[in-house]
Amino acid sequence: MANVETALKEATTGIDGVLGAALVDYGSGMALGTIGGGKDLDLTVAAAGNTDVVRAKLRTMEMLNLNDEIEDILITLGSQYHLIRLLKGRGTSGLFLYLALDKQRANLAMARHQLKKIEAELEV
C-alpha cells in the first residue's frame, strides 16, 4: 500500500507529461498532498476549483436520478489535459486524484490506466 506522498510521486514519474498532481478532499476542497505545479499551475487553486467541478457533476447526477458512479472527469484545454479520478477504495471516500498533463507529451489512455493502478495501491 502506498501513502499519499508515494502515490503522488508515482503519478509524476510513472505517467508521461505530468505537470502536477494532487490528492484532494472534495468535502473541504483542500489538497491533502501535491507534487509539481509551479507559477503557471497553482495546485491549491486547482484543488479548490476542481472540487466545484466534482460537486457540480455529483449534484447533476443526483438531479437526473443516475444510479451510477463517476470514474473520472476529463477537461481538455488547448495545451493540457486535466484529469480528475474519484477514489472508491477503503478509506478514500470523498477524495479525488487530480492530474494536469501536457497534451503534447501525455498519453491519455495510459494516464487513466496508471491512475487506476495508483488508486488501487493508495492508503490514506
C-alpha angles and dihedrals in degrees: 000000000000125000123223096269093048093047093051092047089051089052093054096043099035098047122062118232099018112160095179143338137204141181107221136192104218092196091067102016090234124138111235089195139355138190129186122359118117139179092327095044117040102191093196090058090043091052093054094043095048090049086064089051092052094046092048092051093047090050091048092050090050093050089050091048090235108170095203142097131245112241096182143333121224124202113188118203128179093267104010145050118216111201124192119189118189111217123229104173128113110298094004101093111133093025135107136189115229125200129184110200134190103242093214095054104031129092103211096200092051091046091054090047092050092047090054089052092048090049091054092053098041120110118184 
